[in-house]
């Protein structure tokens, strides 16, 4: 598959993936653009890999984490742009929008925890696959996942906390 064919087939999916990892649609587009520029230069090597898309996804995650390190003082705000990419569904009960609350809470997590949550629950990857994508140990991924879930449990409104579990 040529680089142009890959981009034509997977660009939308890569931008959505980056949006879930970054929680910012505009940043996601910038990151994917930067990654694709670098990937094009190395495409002869990348296309020979067993899973070229996974390699490019790892590049997206690494670019996001590098971007966050460069701009550590910037706060991520979840706005309408990310909600449009995730195609939120209205709450049929007309009550509290649980999905919006969870998205906003995930947006407040530190970058690595947010990336682990996105890869685990949006991409449905196993902990081992996440460790491979992030270039860290499985125990590190588990720690990030446990800390993120603990923070979310503490921050969730009472109506979203499952009964029987401590708050």
ROLUMDO-598257 format. One record per residue (C-alpha): residue number from 0; x, y, z. Coordinates in Angstrom, 3 decimals. Each point is the difference from the previous one (the first is absolute). Layout:
REM ROLUMDO-598257
NUM;X;Y;Z $
...
END
This chain:
REM ROLUMDO-598257
0;0.000;0.000;0.000 $
1;1.411;3.397;-0.920 $
2;0.133;2.874;2.475 $
3;-2.695;1.863;-1.936 $
4;-2.311;-3.047;0.128 $
5;0.611;-0.384;3.726 $
6;-0.834;3.652;0.662 $
7;-3.098;-0.132;-2.199 $
8;-1.269;-3.097;1.812 $
9;0.973;0.802;3.605 $
10;0.179;3.798;0.405 $
11;-3.449;0.345;1.575 $
12;0.631;-2.856;2.420 $
13;3.396;1.421;0.976 $
14;-1.486;3.445;0.711 $
15;-2.784;-1.550;2.119 $
16;2.586;-2.100;1.832 $
17;2.139;3.077;0.647 $
18;-3.077;1.934;1.172 $
19;-0.751;-2.665;2.588 $
20;3.589;-0.002;1.219 $
21;0.370;3.813;0.070 $
22;-3.578;1.098;0.843 $
23;0.460;2.896;-2.410 $
24;-1.142;-0.285;-3.621 $
25;2.269;2.791;-1.283 $
26;3.049;-1.389;1.756 $
27;-0.882;-3.461;-1.335 $
28;0.082;1.304;-3.568 $
29;3.350;1.710;0.606 $
30;1.516;-3.104;1.566 $
31;-1.212;-2.289;-2.802 $
32;1.367;2.438;-2.566 $
33;3.421;0.050;1.698 $
34;0.036;-3.776;0.346 $
35;-0.959;-0.562;-3.638 $
36;2.771;2.323;-1.179 $
37;2.527;-2.066;1.966 $
38;-1.621;-3.295;-1.036 $
39;0.183;0.895;-3.683 $
40;3.764;0.360;0.220 $
41;0.259;-3.475;1.579 $
42;-2.830;-1.688;-1.898 $
43;2.232;-2.574;-1.711 $
44;0.904;-1.350;3.451 $
45;-3.463;0.417;1.565 $
46;-1.917;-1.787;-2.752 $
47;2.203;-3.101;0.456 $
48;-1.162;-0.374;3.626 $
49;-2.696;-2.487;0.981 $
50;-2.303;2.776;1.230 $
51;0.858;3.364;-1.583 $
52;-3.121;1.661;1.411 $
53;0.943;-0.990;3.568 $
54;3.438;1.480;-0.603 $
55;-1.551;3.283;-1.161 $
56;-2.352;-0.049;3.010 $
57;3.006;-0.345;2.274 $
58;1.535;2.967;-1.779 $
59;-3.202;1.959;0.740 $
60;0.146;-0.865;3.708 $
61;3.709;0.849;0.200 $
62;-0.552;3.303;-1.793 $
63;-2.823;0.869;2.409 $
64;2.115;-0.820;3.052 $
65;2.905;2.017;-1.422 $
66;-2.343;2.896;-0.691 $
67;-1.305;-0.165;3.568 $
68;3.532;0.027;1.403 $
69;0.828;3.091;-2.058 $
70;-3.148;1.758;1.173 $
71;-0.352;-1.434;3.502 $
72;-1.604;3.137;1.385 $
73;-2.885;-0.016;-2.465 $
74;-3.340;-1.272;1.296 $
75;-2.084;-2.203;-2.275 $
76;-3.559;1.217;-0.430 $
77;-2.589;-2.357;-1.433 $
78;-2.283;1.945;-2.259 $
79;-2.533;-0.439;-2.722 $
80;2.687;-1.030;-2.512 $
81;0.715;-3.346;1.711 $
82;-3.655;-0.709;0.610 $
83;-0.651;0.293;-3.740 $
84;2.666;-2.590;-0.781 $
85;-1.267;-2.432;2.625 $
86;-3.622;0.373;-1.172 $
87;-1.604;0.248;3.428 $
88;-3.467;-1.342;0.483 $
89;-2.635;1.930;1.873 $
90;-1.107;-1.397;3.326 $
91;-3.368;-1.628;-0.746 $
92;-1.213;0.690;3.525 $
93;0.568;3.723;-0.457 $
94;1.897;0.068;3.288 $
95;3.636;0.530;0.761 $
96;2.270;-0.610;-2.974 $
97;2.192;-2.731;1.458 $
98;2.098;-0.387;-3.100 $
99;0.912;3.678;-0.049 $
100;0.975;-0.106;3.664 $
101;2.263;-3.010;-0.544 $
102;1.638;1.574;-3.080 $
103;0.707;3.178;1.937 $
104;1.437;-1.969;2.920 $
105;2.245;-2.037;-2.291 $
106;1.206;3.272;-1.512 $
107;1.330;1.050;3.419 $
108;2.225;-3.077;0.409 $
109;3.765;0.272;-0.534 $
110;1.052;-0.707;-3.619 $
111;1.315;-3.565;0.496 $
112;-3.058;-1.041;2.018 $
113;-2.280;1.540;-2.628 $
114;1.882;-1.836;-2.760 $
115;-0.277;-3.317;1.875 $
116;-3.743;0.507;0.547 $
117;-0.498;0.833;-3.683 $
118;2.008;-2.992;-1.192 $
119;-1.645;-2.405;2.445 $
120;-3.631;1.027;-0.338 $
121;-0.221;1.731;-3.392 $
122;2.400;-2.187;-1.935 $
123;-0.763;-3.069;2.167 $
124;3.670;-0.941;0.210 $
125;1.425;-2.424;2.511 $
126;2.392;1.322;2.647 $
127;2.894;-1.714;-1.770 $
128;-0.845;1.726;-3.299 $
129;-0.246;3.375;1.735 $
130;3.403;-0.561;1.590 $
131;1.406;-0.770;-3.433 $
132;-1.558;3.136;-1.516 $
133;1.199;2.244;2.823 $
134;3.410;-1.653;0.198 $
135;-0.230;-0.800;3.700 $
136;-0.480;-2.990;2.290 $
137;-3.344;-1.713;0.551 $
138;0.150;0.864;3.699 $
139;0.320;3.688;-0.902 $
140;-3.118;-0.195;-2.158 $
141;-1.890;-1.754;2.792 $
142;1.082;2.689;2.467 $
143;-1.173;2.782;-2.328 $
144;-3.282;-1.824;-0.578 $
145;-0.621;-0.587;3.715 $
146;0.812;3.597;0.918 $
147;-2.196;1.367;-2.783 $
148;-2.918;-2.215;0.984 $
149;0.408;0.972;3.674 $
150;-0.036;3.691;-0.916 $
151;-3.090;-0.467;-2.167 $
152;-1.804;-1.932;2.740 $
153;0.745;2.734;2.527 $
154;-1.139;2.740;-2.368 $
155;-3.135;-1.594;-1.443 $
156;-3.324;1.367;1.183 $
157;-1.883;-2.288;2.383 $
158;-2.455;-1.039;-2.712 $
159;2.836;-1.438;-2.097 $
160;1.633;-2.015;2.767 $
161;-1.207;-3.618;-0.154 $
162;-1.838;-1.102;3.105 $
163;1.990;-2.104;2.418 $
164;3.320;1.634;-0.861 $
165;1.610;2.480;2.357 $
166;0.205;3.571;-1.234 $
END
